[in-house]
C-alpha cells in the first residue's frame, strides 16, 4: 500500500470484507506492506479498508 499523510503515521491497519487482516509494516517512503492470501478472495467483489493512524503527539497547524 502507498499511504500518504501530512503528519507522521504510527500504524496502518487493514481490513478485507470487515475482517481485520493485520497491521502493515513500513517498508520505505510511503510504502507499507502486509502479507495476505489472495486465494481467499478469488470470486466476486471485495472491500478493503486501509486505516492510517497518526501519532497522538503530532501537532497540525492548518491555518492558512
Contact map, one row per residue, 1 for C-alpha under 8 A:
1110000000000000000000000000001110000000000000000000000000000000
1111000000000000000000000000011100000000000000000000000000000000
1111100000000000000000000000011100000000000000000001000000000000
0111110000000000000000000000010000000000000000000000000000000000
0011111110000000000000000000000000000000000000000000000000000000
0001111100000000000000000000000000000000000000000000000000000000
0000111110000000000000000000000000000000000000000000010001010000
0000111111000000000000000000000000000000000000000000011001000000
0000101111110000000000000000000000000000000000000001111000000000
0000000111110000000000000000000000000000000000000001111000000000
0000000011111000000000110000000000000000000000000001110000000000
0000000011111100000000111000000100000000000000000111100000000000
0000000000111110000111110000000000000000000000000111100000000000
0000000000011111000111110000000000000000000000011110000000000000
0000000000001111111111000000000000000000000000011100000000000000
0000000000000111111110000000000000000000000001111000000000000000
0000000000000011111000000000000000000000000001110000000000000000
0000000000000011111100000000000000000000000000111000000000000000
0000000000000011111110000000000000000000000000000000000000000000
0000000000001111011111000000000000000000000000000000000000000000
0000000000001111001111100000000000010000000000000000000000000000
0000000000001110000111110000000001000000000000000000000000000000
0000000000111100000011111000000001000000000000000000000000000000
0000000000111100000001111100000111000000000000000000000000000000
0000000000010000000000111110000111000000000000000000000000000000
0000000000000000000000011111011110000000000000000000000000000000
0000000000000000000000001111111110000000000000000000000000000000
0000000000000000000000000111111100000000000000000000000000000000
0000000000000000000000000011111000000000000000000000000000000000
0111000000000000000000000111111100000000000000000000000000000000
1110000000000000000000000111111110000000000000000000000000000000
1110000000010000000000011111011111000000000000000000000000000000
1000000000000000000000011110001111100000000000000000000000000000
0000000000000000000001111000000111110000000000000000000000000000
0000000000000000000000000000000011111000000000000000000000000000
0000000000000000000010000000000001111100000000000000000000000000
0000000000000000000000000000000000111111100000000000000000000000
0000000000000000000000000000000000011111110000000000000000000000
0000000000000000000000000000000000001111110000000000000000000000
0000000000000000000000000000000000001111110000000000000000000000
0000000000000000000000000000000000001111111101000000000000000000
0000000000000000000000000000000000000111111100000000000000000000
0000000000000000000000000000000000000000111110000000000000000000
0000000000000000000000000000000000000000111111000000000000000000
0000000000000000000000000000000000000000001111100000000000000000
0000000000000001100000000000000000000000100111110000000000000000
0000000000000001110000000000000000000000000011111000000000000000
0000000000000111110000000000000000000000000001111100000000000000
0000000000000111010000000000000000000000000000111110000000000000
0000000000011110000000000000000000000000000000011111000000000000
0000000000011100000000000000000000000000000000001111100000000000
0010000011111000000000000000000000000000000000000111110000000000
0000000011111000000000000000000000000000000000000011111000000000
0000001111100000000000000000000000000000000000000001111101000000
0000000111000000000000000000000000000000000000000000111111000000
0000000000000000000000000000000000000000000000000000011111000000
0000000000000000000000000000000000000000000000000000001111100000
0000001100000000000000000000000000000000000000000000011111110000
0000000000000000000000000000000000000000000000000000000011111000
0000001000000000000000000000000000000000000000000000000001111100
0000000000000000000000000000000000000000000000000000000000111110
0000000000000000000000000000000000000000000000000000000000011111
0000000000000000000000000000000000000000000000000000000000001111
0000000000000000000000000000000000000000000000000000000000000111
